[in-house]
């Protein structure tokens, strides 16, 4: 069973496949006419022996432990991780070298020590006792192969090269990775056999780049019957949806046509009650100025199951994409996120701008493009230095991203002169001047 997954990423295993075939020491080898027979071993409660406590054992033991096998490790030494498994009672460790008889009553053996003679002897015992044996150091002296495995939801993917001509662990691992990634992100699916789960998923789509949605969010999109999408969600993902998926535009375009929140709530409820899987695709994170909790409350009132899938918030990702860290050692120990959709002088404002002006860290503003002049004036009036650096990042993480730099004193004028439009994230603070080319800060023992 060639340990393709491990060999693909570990140079110490180069040139070997962990038990890539053969029938023990009988001299027979795998051929194109006699491929390996794939099978899943059910080892729960059954004796399994591992010879050697090095890196191969460290990689393979967690999966063996997960099967519920009764595992005995035979090795005079072990890596710290393997030793921790023994200390936790997950395996029994006999601190000695292999000796004949160690594989008695064993269902499955992993031979992976650095002692070639001991490995040969253990492999020979496995052949005599008809024990399926994986061999780490000699591809032709084993009776089993380990496939490259991966998991997605309740599916295990195992990729096994079947002939001596195709025995390339990196190739097997690459195929496995492609399949697992497709299952996770929804690009590989079996729509006629998928589980149909009525209900609503509030999915944070991230800052705009379709590659920045979470794996879970993308998978739920691929399984949806109905998608109710915001303007700020990753629109490119909608092109990937199958033709039968109904897409409802819930765009709330500033100062233009919009779908009232009550109408969005009602659409979610009606489609879910019709037995459909509904995805509410939102920009950023559903609970960061996304009114996600209002939708969750409306669904709960109707007894409709609701799943919340967090998203990458633009408050951090967009500044990062523009080369601005919201915190930086020796510069900012905190950052504050504020909605700027209501002007400071508006009686509806819930923001204590005087307190915000006294903060020494980074200020991140969302939905504030048209109010930035008034906000800057309020901050200055409450004591903020007019020379404080400001950056406006429009269409962050997308191909249309652009950055406009200013100071608190002139940001209102700059935003108008440069025709900055929403969506844009505004960053205020000394971190705006920090970049790859700036001088490193002196050591700060209080920083993480």
Buried (B, 14 or more C-beta within 10 A) or exposed (E): BBBBBBBBEBEEBEEBBBBBBBBBBEEEEBEEEEBBEEEEBEBEEBBBBBBBBBBBBBBBBEBBBEBEBBBBBBBEEBBEBBBEBBEEEBBEBBEEBBEEEBBEEBBBBBBBBBBEEBBBBBBBBBBEBEBBBBBBBBBBBBBBBBBBBBEBEEEEBBBBBBBBEEBBBEBBBBBBBBBBBBBBBBEBBEEEEEEEEBBBBBBBBBBBBBEBBBBBBBBBBBBBBBBBBBBBBBBEBBEBBEEEBEBBEBBBEEEEEBBEBEEBBEBBBEBBEEEBBBBBBBBBBBBBBBBBEEBBEBBEEBEBEBBBBBBBBBBBBBBBBBBBBBBBBBBBBEBBBBBBBBBBEEEEBEBEBEEBBEBEBBBBBBBBBBBBBBBBBBBBEBEBEEEBBBBBBBBBBBEEBBBBBBBBBBBBEBBEEBEBEBBBBBBBBBBBBBEEEEEEEEEEEEEE
